[in-house]
Amino acid sequence: MESTFNWKPEQTLLQKLIDFARQTGQSPEIIVTEAVKLYLEHSEKQSIEEITLSERDWDILVSALENPPEPNQALKAAIREHQQKYGKW
């Protein structure tokens, strides 16, 4: 399947791409294609990892979720900072 799309990068980014293409002797299209491939490979590696918990570890996790400890001062400060920056949830 062949696809095309319009891409309008910032002028400075486009110029850097063109300069890099000249330096390496590759076309901008090849450079962008390789960059996208690398990005996607990296993204796939960052996917959710499945883990298996022992019964003991599972019980600890469930207990922490059902009975979370009281937030300490550092957590409270982080929540306030987040709410100031992004608004309350």
TIVO-2410 file (N, C-alpha, C; in nm, 3 decimals):
# residues 89
REC num residu      c1      c2      c3 atome chaine
REC   1      M   0.085  -0.118   0.000     N      A
REC   1      M   0.000   0.000   0.000    CA      A
REC   1      M   0.089   0.124   0.000     C      A
REC   2      E   0.064   0.211  -0.092     N      A
REC   2      E   0.142   0.334  -0.099    CA      A
REC   2      E   0.058   0.450  -0.047     C      A
REC   3      S   0.118   0.530   0.040     N      A
REC   3      S   0.049   0.646   0.097    CA      A
REC   3      S   0.140   0.767   0.087     C      A
REC   4      T   0.080   0.880   0.082     N      A
REC   4      T   0.153   1.005   0.091    CA      A
REC   4      T   0.082   1.093   0.192     C      A
REC   5      F   0.154   1.188   0.246     N      A
REC   5      F   0.092   1.285   0.335    CA      A
REC   5      F   0.168   1.415   0.326     C      A
REC   6      N   0.102   1.520   0.362     N      A
REC   6      N   0.164   1.652   0.362    CA      A
REC   6      N   0.226   1.676   0.499     C      A
REC   7      W   0.348   1.724   0.496     N      A
REC   7      W   0.420   1.753   0.619    CA      A
REC   7      W   0.477   1.892   0.606     C      A
REC   8      K   0.444   1.978   0.698     N      A
REC   8      K   0.491   2.116   0.694    CA      A
REC   8      K   0.567   2.145   0.823     C      A
REC   9      P   0.694   2.101   0.828     N      A
REC   9      P   0.771   2.124   0.949    CA      A
REC   9      P   0.811   2.271   0.963     C      A
REC  10      E   0.853   2.307   1.083     N      A
REC  10      E   0.907   2.441   1.102    CA      A
REC  10      E   1.023   2.460   1.005     C      A
REC  11      Q   1.041   2.580   0.962     N      A
REC  11      Q   1.146   2.609   0.865    CA      A
REC  11      Q   1.284   2.569   0.915     C      A
REC  12      T   1.311   2.593   1.043     N      A
REC  12      T   1.443   2.558   1.096    CA      A
REC  12      T   1.464   2.407   1.096     C      A
REC  13      L   1.360   2.330   1.128     N      A
REC  13      L   1.371   2.185   1.125    CA      A
REC  13      L   1.391   2.135   0.982     C      A
REC  14      L   1.318   2.191   0.891     N      A
REC  14      L   1.333   2.152   0.751    CA      A
REC  14      L   1.473   2.182   0.700     C      A
REC  15      Q   1.527   2.297   0.737     N      A
REC  15      Q   1.662   2.333   0.693    CA      A
REC  15      Q   1.765   2.238   0.752     C      A
REC  16      K   1.748   2.201   0.879     N      A
REC  16      K   1.840   2.105   0.940    CA      A
REC  16      K   1.833   1.970   0.869     C      A
REC  17      L   1.713   1.929   0.832     N      A
REC  17      L   1.696   1.803   0.760    CA      A
REC  17      L   1.766   1.809   0.624     C      A
REC  18      I   1.747   1.917   0.553     N      A
REC  18      I   1.810   1.934   0.422    CA      A
REC  18      I   1.962   1.935   0.435     C      A
REC  19      D   2.012   2.008   0.533     N      A
REC  19      D   2.157   2.013   0.555    CA      A
REC  19      D   2.212   1.875   0.589     C      A
REC  20      F   2.143   1.804   0.676     N      A
REC  20      F   2.187   1.670   0.714    CA      A
REC  20      F   2.185   1.576   0.594     C      A
REC  21      A   2.083   1.589   0.511     N      A
REC  21      A   2.073   1.505   0.391    CA      A
REC  21      A   2.192   1.530   0.299     C      A
REC  22      R   2.228   1.656   0.283     N      A
REC  22      R   2.343   1.689   0.199    CA      A
REC  22      R   2.472   1.631   0.256     C      A
REC  23      Q   2.488   1.644   0.387     N      A
REC  23      Q   2.610   1.595   0.453    CA      A
REC  23      Q   2.624   1.444   0.441     C      A
REC  24      T   2.514   1.374   0.449     N      A
REC  24      T   2.519   1.228   0.449    CA      A
REC  24      T   2.502   1.168   0.310     C      A
REC  25      G   2.463   1.251   0.214     N      A
REC  25      G   2.442   1.200   0.079    CA      A
REC  25      G   2.315   1.118   0.065     C      A
REC  26      Q   2.222   1.138   0.156     N      A
REC  26      Q   2.094   1.068   0.150    CA      A
REC  26      Q   1.983   1.167   0.121     C      A
REC  27      S   1.871   1.116   0.073     N      A
REC  27      S   1.757   1.204   0.049    CA      A
REC  27      S   1.687   1.232   0.181     C      A
REC  28      P   1.622   1.346   0.191     N      A
REC  28      P   1.544   1.374   0.312    CA      A
REC  28      P   1.438   1.267   0.339     C      A
REC  29      E   1.380   1.212   0.232     N      A
REC  29      E   1.277   1.110   0.248    CA      A
REC  29      E   1.333   0.985   0.317     C      A
REC  30      I   1.454   0.945   0.277     N      A
REC  30      I   1.517   0.827   0.338    CA      A
REC  30      I   1.546   0.855   0.485     C      A
REC  31      I   1.596   0.973   0.516     N      A
REC  31      I   1.628   1.009   0.654    CA      A
REC  31      I   1.503   1.007   0.740     C      A
REC  32      V   1.396   1.067   0.690     N      A
REC  32      V   1.271   1.069   0.767    CA      A
REC  32      V   1.217   0.928   0.785     C      A
REC  33      T   1.222   0.847   0.680     N      A
REC  33      T   1.174   0.709   0.689    CA      A
REC  33      T   1.251   0.632   0.795     C      A
REC  34      E   1.384   0.644   0.794     N      A
REC  34      E   1.465   0.574   0.893    CA      A
REC  34      E   1.437   0.625   1.034     C      A
REC  35      A   1.417   0.754   1.048     N      A
REC  35      A   1.387   0.812   1.180    CA      A
REC  35      A   1.254   0.759   1.231     C      A
REC  36      V   1.156   0.750   1.145     N      A
REC  36      V   1.026   0.698   1.186    CA      A
REC  36      V   1.038   0.551   1.225     C      A
REC  37      K   1.113   0.473   1.148     N      A
REC  37      K   1.134   0.331   1.182    CA      A
REC  37      K   1.197   0.318   1.321     C      A
REC  38      L   1.301   0.397   1.346     N      A
REC  38      L   1.367   0.391   1.478    CA      A
REC  38      L   1.271   0.432   1.589     C      A
REC  39      Y   1.192   0.535   1.565     N      A
REC  39      Y   1.096   0.581   1.665    CA      A
REC  39      Y   0.995   0.471   1.696     C      A
REC  40      L   0.944   0.407   1.592     N      A
REC  40      L   0.844   0.303   1.613    CA      A
REC  40      L   0.903   0.181   1.683     C      A
REC  41      E   1.025   0.144   1.648     N      A
REC  41      E   1.091   0.033   1.717    CA      A
REC  41      E   1.109   0.065   1.865     C      A
REC  42      H   1.150   0.188   1.894     N      A
REC  42      H   1.168   0.230   2.033    CA      A
REC  42      H   1.033   0.230   2.105     C      A
REC  43      S   0.929   0.278   2.039     N      A
REC  43      S   0.796   0.284   2.100    CA      A
REC  43      S   0.744   0.145   2.133     C      A
REC  44      E   0.770   0.048   2.044     N      A
REC  44      E   0.725  -0.088   2.068    CA      A
REC  44      E   0.795  -0.146   2.190     C      A
REC  45      K   0.921  -0.110   2.210     N      A
REC  45      K   0.994  -0.160   2.326    CA      A
REC  45      K   0.942  -0.098   2.455     C      A
REC  46      Q   0.880   0.018   2.444     N      A
REC  46      Q   0.827   0.087   2.561    CA      A
REC  46      Q   0.686   0.041   2.595     C      A
REC  47      S   0.636  -0.061   2.525     N      A
REC  47      S   0.500  -0.107   2.548    CA      A
REC  47      S   0.488  -0.169   2.687     C      A
REC  48      I   0.368  -0.200   2.723     N      A
REC  48      I   0.340  -0.254   2.855    CA      A
REC  48      I   0.406  -0.391   2.870     C      A
REC  49      E   0.474  -0.408   2.979     N      A
REC  49      E   0.541  -0.535   3.007    CA      A
REC  49      E   0.457  -0.615   3.104     C      A
REC  50      E   0.433  -0.739   3.072     N      A
REC  50      E   0.355  -0.826   3.159    CA      A
REC  50      E   0.447  -0.888   3.264     C      A
REC  51      I   0.402  -0.884   3.387     N      A
REC  51      I   0.480  -0.948   3.494    CA      A
REC  51      I   0.389  -1.046   3.567     C      A
REC  52      T   0.449  -1.144   3.629     N      A
REC  52      T   0.374  -1.241   3.707    CA      A
REC  52      T   0.416  -1.224   3.852     C      A
REC  53      L   0.316  -1.204   3.936     N      A
REC  53      L   0.343  -1.185   4.079    CA      A
REC  53      L   0.319  -1.315   4.154     C      A
REC  54      S   0.399  -1.334   4.256     N      A
REC  54      S   0.373  -1.447   4.347    CA      A
REC  54      S   0.246  -1.415   4.425     C      A
REC  55      E   0.190  -1.514   4.490     N      A
REC  55      E   0.068  -1.491   4.568    CA      A
REC  55      E   0.094  -1.389   4.678     C      A
REC  56      R   0.211  -1.396   4.739     N      A
REC  56      R   0.248  -1.302   4.845    CA      A
REC  56      R   0.255  -1.159   4.791     C      A
REC  57      D   0.325  -1.143   4.676     N      A
REC  57      D   0.337  -1.010   4.616    CA      A
REC  57      D   0.201  -0.957   4.571     C      A
REC  58      W   0.117  -1.045   4.518     N      A
REC  58      W  -0.018  -1.005   4.477    CA      A
REC  58      W  -0.096  -0.952   4.597     C      A
REC  59      D  -0.087  -1.023   4.709     N      A
REC  59      D  -0.158  -0.980   4.830    CA      A
REC  59      D  -0.108  -0.844   4.877     C      A
REC  60      I   0.022  -0.822   4.870     N      A
REC  60      I   0.080  -0.693   4.909    CA      A
REC  60      I   0.028  -0.582   4.818     C      A
REC  61      L   0.026  -0.608   4.688     N      A
REC  61      L  -0.023  -0.508   4.593    CA      A
REC  61      L  -0.169  -0.475   4.616     C      A
REC  62      V  -0.251  -0.577   4.630     N      A
REC  62      V  -0.394  -0.555   4.653    CA      A
REC  62      V  -0.416  -0.479   4.783     C      A
REC  63      S  -0.343  -0.515   4.885     N      A
REC  63      S  -0.357  -0.447   5.014    CA      A
REC  63      S  -0.322  -0.299   5.002     C      A
REC  64      A  -0.214  -0.269   4.929     N      A
REC  64      A  -0.174  -0.129   4.911    CA      A
REC  64      A  -0.278  -0.051   4.831     C      A
REC  65      L  -0.341  -0.117   4.733     N      A
REC  65      L  -0.444  -0.049   4.653    CA      A
REC  65      L  -0.572  -0.028   4.733     C      A
REC  66      E  -0.608  -0.127   4.815     N      A
REC  66      E  -0.731  -0.117   4.892    CA      A
REC  66      E  -0.716  -0.031   5.017     C      A
REC  67      N  -0.596  -0.025   5.071     N      A
REC  67      N  -0.570   0.050   5.194    CA      A
REC  67      N  -0.445   0.136   5.176     C      A
REC  68      P  -0.453   0.238   5.091     N      A
REC  68      P  -0.332   0.317   5.066    CA      A
REC  68      P  -0.291   0.395   5.190     C      A
REC  69      P  -0.161   0.415   5.207     N      A
REC  69      P  -0.114   0.493   5.322    CA      A
REC  69      P  -0.154   0.640   5.304     C      A
REC  70      E  -0.155   0.711   5.415     N      A
REC  70      E  -0.183   0.854   5.409    CA      A
REC  70      E  -0.073   0.924   5.329     C      A
REC  71      P  -0.108   1.023   5.249     N      A
REC  71      P  -0.004   1.094   5.171    CA      A
REC  71      P   0.089   1.172   5.264     C      A
REC  72      N   0.218   1.164   5.234     N      A
REC  72      N   0.315   1.238   5.315    CA      A
REC  72      N   0.325   1.381   5.261     C      A
REC  73      Q   0.407   1.463   5.324     N      A
REC  73      Q   0.418   1.605   5.286    CA      A
REC  73      Q   0.469   1.622   5.144     C      A
REC  74      A   0.562   1.538   5.103     N      A
REC  74      A   0.617   1.549   4.967    CA      A
REC  74      A   0.510   1.521   4.863     C      A
REC  75      L   0.427   1.420   4.886     N      A
REC  75      L   0.319   1.389   4.793    CA      A
REC  75      L   0.216   1.501   4.790     C      A
REC  76      K   0.182   1.553   4.906     N      A
REC  76      K   0.086   1.664   4.912    CA      A
REC  76      K   0.138   1.786   4.836     C      A
REC  77      A   0.266   1.814   4.850     N      A
REC  77      A   0.326   1.928   4.779    CA      A
REC  77      A   0.324   1.903   4.628     C      A
REC  78      A   0.354   1.780   4.588     N      A
REC  78      A   0.352   1.747   4.445    CA      A
REC  78      A   0.212   1.760   4.388     C      A
REC  79      I   0.111   1.720   4.464     N      A
REC  79      I  -0.028   1.733   4.419    CA      A
REC  79      I  -0.065   1.880   4.404     C      A
REC  80      R  -0.030   1.962   4.503     N      A
REC  80      R  -0.060   2.106   4.495    CA      A
REC  80      R   0.007   2.168   4.372     C      A
REC  81      E   0.134   2.132   4.350     N      A
REC  81      E   0.207   2.187   4.237    CA      A
REC  81      E   0.141   2.145   4.104     C      A
REC  82      H   0.103   2.020   4.096     N      A
REC  82      H   0.037   1.971   3.974    CA      A
REC  82      H  -0.095   2.044   3.952     C      A
REC  83      Q  -0.172   2.061   4.057     N      A
REC  83      Q  -0.301   2.128   4.045    CA      A
REC  83      Q  -0.285   2.275   4.006     C      A
REC  84      Q  -0.181   2.339   4.057     N      A
REC  84      Q  -0.157   2.478   4.019    CA      A
REC  84      Q  -0.120   2.488   3.873     C      A
REC  85      K  -0.044   2.393   3.828     N      A
REC  85      K   0.005   2.395   3.689    CA      A
REC  85      K  -0.102   2.350   3.590     C      A
REC  86      Y  -0.178   2.243   3.625     N      A
REC  86      Y  -0.270   2.181   3.530    CA      A
REC  86      Y  -0.417   2.191   3.569     C      A
REC  87      G  -0.446   2.243   3.688     N      A
REC  87      G  -0.584   2.250   3.734    CA      A
REC  87      G  -0.621   2.126   3.813     C      A
REC  88      K  -0.727   2.138   3.888     N      A
REC  88      K  -0.771   2.026   3.970    CA      A
REC  88      K  -0.839   1.922   3.880     C      A
REC  89      W  -0.831   1.798   3.923     N      A
REC  89      W  -0.893   1.693   3.844    CA      A
REC  89      W  -1.027   1.653   3.897     C      A
***
